[in-house]
Amino acid sequence: MKTADRNADIKQVLSKVLSQIQEQSQQHHVVEKAWAETVGGGAASYARPTYMKEGVVWVEVDNSLHLFELKAAQEEILRTLKKRCPEVKGIKYRIR
């Protein structure tokens, strides 16, 4: 393979990877904003979405008391979050 062809292939792969990273970053920002609007500023300060995989939002929670509160309200949170961010299918929590 010629150097020029290899460079073109590398540019193409890098372009695709950078595009995917940018798309994931934008999606994360949308989910973060929708989360904060859904749960309110108080809960958003102790429970933050860290990533989304296959439609499931993973949320890190400060402690077990806050985790209990969020799980108690999970159905309402998920319903409201889906309205703001239709690609969301579920929520999983973990304590930091």
N, C-alpha and C positions, 0 to 999 in steps of 0.2 A: 504494500500500500504506500502510495506517495505521501510525503509530508503534508502537502496541501490538502489532500483528501482526508488525512487523519485530523488535521486542524479544523477542517469543515465539520467533521463528525463530532469533534470535541465541542465546538461552538454550538452545534445543534443540541447536544446532550445538555450542556450547561444552560442553554436558553430554556429548555424544557424543565429542568430542575428548578431554576430560578423562578420560572412562571408558577410552578406548583407551590413553591415556598411562599410566594406572594399571595397566591390564592388562599392558602391555609392561614396566613397571617390575617388577611381580610376577613375570612370566615370566623377566626377566633375573636376578632374585634367585634363583629356583629353579635356573636354569642355572648361575649362579655357585657355588651351594652344591653342586650335583651335580658340577660340574667339580672343585672342591676335594676332595670326597670320593673322586672317581675317580682323580685323579692324585696326591693326597697334598699335604701342606703345602709340601714343598720345591718341587715343580714348580709348584704354584699361586702361589708367590711370584715366579716369573719368567715365567709364562705365564697370562694372564688373559683370560677371554672378554669381548669388548667388546660384541657384539650377536649376535642371531640373526635371520636372514632366510630365509624359506621352508624352515625346518628345518635350515639350515646354521649352525653356531656358528662365529663368527669369533673367533680367539684371537690376541692380540698376545703375541709372545715377545721376550724381552730380547736374544737373540743367536742366531747361526747354530748354535752347538753345542747349545744347548737345543732349537732347532728340529729338528735332526737326531735328537736323543733322542726327541722327541715323535713325529716321523714314523715312527721305527723301531717305536714301540709303538702306532701309530695304530689298528690293528685291535682290539687289546685295549681301548684307551681308548674307542673308539667303541662297542664291544659293551657295556662296563660303563656308559657314559654313557647309552646307550639304555634300559638297564634302569631307571635312576634317573629318566630324563626321556624318555619314549617319543616325544615330538614331534621329537626330534633325528634328523636324517637323515644328517648329515655334519659334518665339521670342516674348516675352512680356517685356515691360519696365515699370519701376516705378522710380519715383524720390525719392532719399533718403531724 
